[in-house]
Amino acid sequence: MTVAARLPDAASLETVLAGLGPASADADLIPALTIAFPGFAFGIAPIDDDYWRDTRSVLRPDGTRLGELRPWMIAELAKENGDVTAVWERLKEIDLQITEWRGTSVFVSAPTGPGVADYVQIALGREIEWRAGPIVNPNYRPYGKEELLDPSWPRTDQLPDSDRLAGPLYRLLDRAGGAVIHVRSFLDRCGRVEREKREANRPELEQRVIREVGPQGTRETSFLEAVPDFFDFVPRELRFFRDWEESSAGPQHIFAHWALDARDYTHKSEREVGFIPRPLKPPKERLLTTGDISVHALMDRIEAVDREVGLPFGWFFLMTHGHWVDPDVGHAIAEGLKAQRVRLPDPDARVLLRWADRTYGF
C-alpha cells in the first residue's frame, strides 16, 4: 500500500531524536518516529560495527567535567612549553580521567510502496558515553602530542557498566549525504549522475582512438567502436536492486536483510553517489572455492547459506559484496549451469548468468 505521508527529513528527525530520554530511548524510538511521521511502518536493524566519536571530556574523580579533552590538553602542553614528556609525567600522577562516546550503527526503514526500492532508510548512531580510563596511559610514554590529544589506547578495553555515564542517545549519522534516503529516488540519482558523467566525456571519447600494434602493423579502432555500450552502463547499485527484483529474493523486502551505507558528496568537483550494502545477518563462515571442490558440493553449500540467512538466492547478494561468498563460487556455478550439470530456478539462473557475463561487486 502506498504511503500518502510526508517523508522523514533530517531537521524533523533531529527534533524527534532530541526528545528521547536516555532511560527509555531504545523503547521510545520507533513510537516517537511513528507519531512524528504517521503512515509509516518503521522497523529497526542494528549493525555490529563499533565506532568512537572524537568528542571526549576530562573528568575529575567526583564526576566534575573540566572541559573537552583537546582544548584542555593543548592548554596543559602550553604550561610545559610543548614538552610532551613533562605533561605525561605530571598527569600520570593525578586522578583525572577521560570520557569517550562509543556507538553502533542502527538503520531504521519503512516501506513507501509496493516496489523493491520503495522504502525510506534512516542511518542512526546509538551512542553511550563511558568513563574510558585515566587521562594518560601511565605505563606508556607518548612520543608525540597527538597521542595526548587523540588517545586511542583505551579503545580496546571492555568497560564495566559502572563506567557508563550517559546514553544511549540516538543521532543521525553523517554518512556523506546518505543519512536519510528515499531509496527509489536515490537509485534514480545514481543513474542520472552516472549518465551525466559519461555524457560530459562524450566529445573526448568520440575522438579517442585505441592503437594496437601487431605483426600486420598498427591497427586503429575508435574507443566507442571498441566499447559500443559505454553510454548504456548501469551502475552496480541499480543492478543490485534489479537482480533482487528479478530473482527468488524478490518477494522479500531488501531492508529486512540489507542496510545501505549510502553516500552523496562532491570531491574535487566530482559528484559521487552510491552505496555499499551491508548484510544484517551475515553467515557465520565464508564460502570459498578451495581445492577441487565440485560444483555439486558448491550447490549444497549455497543452499546452506540461503537457509542460514533466511533468503532464497541470498548467497548471490552476499557474493556481490565479495566478503562472505567468493565471486569464484558464482563463476563456478554459472559454468555448471551452462554445461547443464546443475540447475537453479529460472529467474535465478538468468540473474547469475547475466552477472557472470558482466560482473559487478561492492
Disulfide bonds with the S-S distance in Angstrom:
none
